[in-house]
Amino acid sequence: MNARPDARDFATPQKFGIGQPVPRAEDPVLVRGEGRYTDDLALAGQAYGVFVRSPIAHGILRGIDAEAALGLPGVLKVITAADLEGYGTIGNALPFKNQDGTPMRKPAHPSLSIDRVRYVGEPVALVVAETLAEARDAAEAVVLDIEDLPVVTTPDEAAAEGAPLLHDDAPGNLALDFRTGDQAATDAAFAKAAHVTSLDLLNNRLVINPMEPRSAIGVYEADSERFTLHVGSQGVFGLRNNLADGVLKQPRDKVRVLTGNVGGSFGMKAPVYPEYLPLLQAAKLLGRPVKWTDLRSESFLSDHHGRDVAVTAELALSAEGDFLAFRVKGRANMGGYLNPLAPLFQTVNIARNMVGVYRTPVFDVAVACLFTNTTPIGAYRGAGRPEGNYFIERLIDTAAAEMNLDRVSLRRRNHIRPADMPYSAPSGLTYDSGDFPAVLDRALAAADWDGFPARRAESEARGKLRGIGIGDYLEITAPPQNEMGGIRFEADGTVTIITGTLDYGQGHLTPFAQVLHDRLGIPIDRIRLLQGDSDQLIAGGGTGGSKSLMASGTALVEAGDLVIAKGREAAASVLEAGPADIEFREGRFTIAGTDRGIGLLELAAKVRAGLPDPAAPKSLDVAHTHKESPSAFPNGCHVAEVEVDPETGVATVVRYTTVNDFGTLVNPMLVEGQLHGGVVQGIGQALMERTAYDEQGQLVTGSFMDYCLPRASDAPFMGFESHAVPATTNPLGVKGCGEAGCAGSLPSVMNALVDALRPHGIHHINMPATPQAIWSALQEAGGAA
């Protein structure tokens, strides 16, 4: 990477405009340790909170004895459910319906347990003390009287006849009996199929584990009767609205959410969590701020988990290998309560993304979503997109092996072609752009697919098994919601972008500044970014679903046009010309056909000081809202090579190639970094990350001693190439990239692993394919032949 250029270079459009690998402007601050995360904050007079959590997975809460805790030094208050009367519970606004037309069951999710605990780690009380050490000591002194109840930890157990019931208003522990697609047409397609491939597939539960644990500070201002929550989030505007409307039941102007730097989230820090209301109520009752930060051991239990769906997936094919239909039937784990966005990930998102890049005419997806005595399931990087791509890609490889067809040719035969665009998918969505055959061909060339037999032979000579696999993926991004595009010209000559997405590690400032620099010619070092204050936003969809640049970027393009329109009026006044005679180019307004002009920043300063013409604009500032726009369809092809040691079962990703269509790349360097992170997380899920509960509902993989995350040594060198077909649904032509690494890596790694094991009689292995699982499978198949 080149050294960061100095400030005088930032005005060079070709060097810092759209398409250039500009280094992240925020990095120097972060690597110097000067970031401001929630736990870095120390408010005047703040007290400290520690949550008392249920030590058992299912039981009747008979009582909470806090007398001993209240008698300890420094203890100020013990908050229980009784202190939260009059407030709301954590909601779920998804309008899903069961197959019979009845609404999805949404049992109440209280912030603190009232009469029943439903998973280990569920918050029961909040202890507040003068110091953190005093709060921790007091939390250990709180005695819970819980009568044990029988436990279910898997959807199969929850669905069994006579299973213990978690919620009285969810008979059979069923949250949702989901179905989408065309069942009759799918059944007809399967009936006439020459071949049907069927696989039992598990998308394993994951503990999300961002670098920064969750942390929050509750504040209440008695004079204004206003709540403020300092918290790591994925978007303060939506979080403020959900907190105010559903939980606090306060007018939105009485609630403020502030977010500084955020050390990762991957979907996990987006929703309202149970801890937020007790912290705010404690602050109100005590008249002082109350701060809480999770311990990592608590995070394993209290942060929502990801994935966790098991399905039987089927693919119907003609004798020639044409895809006729796919069918999915399965069960998804909701955990003890519905996450605010569950079960979107294991239902709609799987169905839409499983269509992928293929001309499959019809499908039928049915998923039963069940409550269990485990930590609730929420969004995790991709949130159904990697699942859908994994399911279809494993089916394709298996079908090719069963039908003795070439797996590459089978994909090519069924690709949606560029001439088919715009393509109406059976999901009901319309793909606007893409060249899937070209992406596959380019990936095979970059991966040296034809040279693989020689590499396999070399591995075999060393006693290793080697396989190669394809992940030919397409994602449907979240549709951008109303998003703010604010541009504010400051008195010090800087320009502030105000928008409602939120950077929790992506590096928003630099690409957003590149867009504004490209549009308005503002030197990139003059641009600042404001995202984390709900008081300063008029709209905001937050960050998630790979939509940030589509949303904020489009909002900035539109806001930039409004600045130019206002600037023409102001420049006309300053230059004594008619607005129609004013031209704008590369940051400067000029009178057409002359060299008389004024720079945008100089003009903004004059406007701020006040122009003599009373009709002239009083400011060039813009507070614009971009309305919703369609989803985009990032796609690509990943090719992985995996080497297996048959003596130990250890699988290593030794070679990795990617070709991706993310549309216009505003900053290729940041895009490549996003892809790297997603790929490594996919490798972790495929080969390492195992979440296990025992029969009592205790999380036995509850620390980094028991739960294996990938390390730098597990990450291969990743080839990255772009085959961009710009989107037609937004002015920048961008498609989103944040979650694509997972969508391509899960199928490519697992297809490569099975390719290595297939000569030994192993045709499928579920994730996580740990050394123990691989070694056991080889032994059962007769060892390494």
Salt bridges, closest charged atoms under 4 A:
ASP6 OD2 - ARG8 NH1 2.60
ASP27 OD1 - ARG24 NE 2.72
GLU34 OE2 - ARG32 NE 3.10
ASP39 OD1 - LYS291 NZ 3.60
GLU130 OE1 - ARG288 NH2 2.93
GLU147 OE1 - ARG62 NH2 2.37
ASP156 OD1 - ARG331 NH1 2.87
ASP168 OD1 - ARG116 NH2 3.97
ASP187 OD1 - ARG327 NH1 2.89
GLU212 OE1 - LYS269 NZ 3.11
ASP245 OD2 - ARG252 NH2 2.62
GLU275 OE2 - ARG53 NH2 3.00
GLU275 OE1 - ARG214 NH1 3.06
ASP294 OD1 - ARG53 NH2 3.66
ASP294 OD2 - ARG214 NH2 3.98
GLU298 OE2 - ARG53 NE 2.88
ASP303 OD1 - ARG214 NE 2.76
ASP308 OD2 - ARG205 NE 2.78
GLU314 OE1 - ARG327 NE 2.94
ASP322 OD1 - ARG413 NE 2.74
ASP364 OD2 - ARG179 NH2 2.74
GLU387 OE1 - ARG307 NH1 3.47
GLU393 OE1 - ARG411 NH2 3.01
ASP397 OD2 - ARG407 NH1 3.79
ASP397 OD1 - ARG411 NH1 2.91
GLU402 OE1 - HIS195 NE2 2.80
ASP420 OD2 - ARG417 NE 3.20
ASP441 OD1 - ARG412 NE 2.91
ASP448 OD2 - ARG455 NH1 2.91
GLU458 OE2 - ARG462 NE 2.72
ASP472 OD2 - HIS415 NE2 2.69
GLU490 OE2 - ARG488 NE 2.85
ASP533 OD2 - ARG256 NH2 2.68
ASP535 OD1 - ARG226 NH2 2.57
ASP535 OD2 - ARG256 NE 3.27
GLU558 OE1 - HIS624 NE2 2.68
GLU558 OE2 - HIS626 ND1 3.26
ASP561 OD1 - ARG519 NH2 3.19
GLU641 OE2 - ARG455 NH2 2.65
GLU641 OE1 - ARG466 NH2 2.91
GLU641 OE2 - ARG655 NE 3.48
GLU643 OE2 - ARG462 NH2 2.53
GLU643 OE2 - ARG466 NH1 3.70
ASP661 OD2 - LYS735 NZ 2.72
GLU672 OE2 - HIS676 NE2 3.56
GLU721 OE1 - ARG442 NE 2.83
GLU739 OE2 - ARG385 NH1 3.69
ASP755 OD1 - ARG407 NH2 3.43
ASP755 OD2 - ARG456 NH2 2.93
